[in-house]
Amino acid sequence: MSFYVQSNIGLITGGGTVSFSSDVTDGNFLLAVAYTYVASGAAIPVTSISDTIANAWNALAPVLINNNTYQQVWWTLTNTSGPNGVTFVAPAGLVCEGIIVEYQNVNAIDIIQQVSSSGTSWNSGNATSNYATELLVGIGVGTSATPGTLTVGSGFTSRQNSTGTYANIVVEDQSVLSTGSYAATVTDTASDTYNLLLLSLYEATPPYDTAEYVLQLARIFINDAGSSAGLSGSILSDNQPYTLPLLNERYRYLQDRLITAGVETFSKYGYVYGLTVNPNALASTQVKLTYADYFDGQTFWPTVHLPVDLLKPLELWEQIVGGQTWVPMKQASDSISSRSVQPRFSLWDYENETLFLPAASQTNNLKIKYLCYAPDLVSTSSLVLVPRCQTALAKLVACEVAKNRGAAPPIVAQLQSDADNAINMISNRTARKESYATYVRQPFRTRQGSRRARF
């Protein structure tokens, strides 16, 4: 089984785009890697990425090596076929090396294992795979001022291998056909401070239906599958110009209904880098992050902003720039009160599409787990990323078609009732799952603070 499709590399000072030489294929796995040279860990690395075909990218936590080079990795599954380039957004003048890779026959990550160390023999550390057929991908960077020549590990194939002004970088891969303990390895002709990441990819069977399957159900529900065209339908056939827009409109409506009912339909992680310090901050100063910019209480920073697809933050972590540890933050129970300026934000509050934070005395990065809309369906082979929602979505589509084609009111009402019942089943399924969780009630506090009340 073949996995590797294509890759490319480009030097992009101050951000830019690296493009694939051939069209990418719908459903394939894309990796994007950025190596960014910074001065003593103080500069902001790549703040976000996007691509030509509007994929939803997922980020791994960035790693700072030798206090001067960031390694950042993103991945996604392509939502359509066609020409594609990946744009890395970075502050002006920041030196960045961007790598993009396309793989086929994989769609999920099994292992994430990495080691930062120094020497001539790079090693990611061993990790045990869980599936018989997997693709091992090694992603490494060395930060020596006089870099040597890199040779990929035994059994690995080099996909990108570059000696740059500031770093040595390599991407390698190897397919394995049995479970076991594996590591990525690289040999360097010069001793180097490095980080070597091992990703193990496999092909998972997702619990998602395709857009075409939902449309087939909708055709059955409106009796559009009984003609010579069969399940391909006539009224709702794939080549009708309104079929996919209608399906997407109902898909968004379904997600809104489920979110309103408390179902976290689609969540992801995002990163916001370089929330700078306001040197004049007072105890009462609040800073804020919006979709447009970051306001530190004195200056607006347009390159620092919330993820554009964020609907609602769920959890937040923070990291002082130059550090390695992500520290959980607490959501304010009501509002953020005045406090002395501290190195970390510690608290957050979200309202009116704005994330409010207290002032901090050090520059921090944020990691955000947030609720967002699933990507729109761009073809009938697209996956519907709300598990087991096929009946609800198909009934919503059928109801809309019946209404617009002048069906009798009782038929429209029945289809809407069926859709509502199917949506309630999804909501109840989620509520029942959450009831399995263990909750520990915190003790009541007195007005004096954390001491327990006496009775």
Secondary structure, DSSP 8 states (H G I E B T S, - for coil): ---EEEEEEEE-TTSEEEE-SS-B-TT-EEEEEEEEE-STT-S----EEEETT----EE---EEETTTEEEEEEEEE-SS-B--EEEEE--TT-EEEEEEEEESS--EEEEEEEEEEEEEEEE---EE--SSSEEEEEEEEE--SS---EEE-TT-EEEEEEE-SS-EEEEEEEEESS--EE--EEEEEEEEEEEEEEEEEE----S--BHHHHHHHHHHHTT-SSSTTGGG-STT-TTSTTHHHHHHHHHHHHHHHHHHTT----EEEEEEEEE---TT--TT-EEEE-SS-EE-SS-EETTS---TTEEEEEEEEEEETT----EE-EE-SS-------BSS--EEEEETTEEEEE-BSS-EEEEEEEEE------STTSB--STT-HHHHHHHHHHHHHHHTT--HHHHHHHHHHHHHHHHHHHHHHHHHHTTS-------B-TTSSSB---
